[in-house]
């Protein structure tokens, strides 16, 4: 088990180790602690479905370090102008957006050709994701359908099968809001 303190270098290095070793990691996002892996590693992400006991037809949100990096997975040009403006005004408000996915995005990360994307409101995390070079998945640390955990000591005890942890701070203690902006209207999902 490897537990490192949160900083840009440690986060980026843990994303790299996770991708290289085919294993997920637990890390603080801007909202709550997340379990995730680089989108460059399908094996690590499939392991998260097993750990969470989550059906594989329910993809995880993906964190991107910037709008430019989000364009690797989401078709931002397909968003209606007013919906894009809404995204620009709210991306740093702990908000996840459902957007049409790029055709090249692996099917494990999308449903109905849509992907859930969030640019975290946490500079250290965005910089680490950009240094890693790929967006990363991030879903709440819990079994599917249960309350999320946000205390690293409890998380390490309960999720001892995970081998990589970053200990740090979350800015909120709530899940992100989710809006589907892929169509004509903006639809609040959560």
Secondary structure by P-SEA (a helix, b strand, c coil): cccccccaaaaaaaaaaaaaacbbbbbbccccbbbbcccccaaaaaaaaaaacccccbbbbbbbccaaaaaaccccccccaaaaaaaaaccccbbbbbcccccccccccccccbbbbbccccaaaaaaaaaacbbbbbcccccccccccccaaaaaaaaccccbbbbbbbcccbbbbbbbcccccccccc
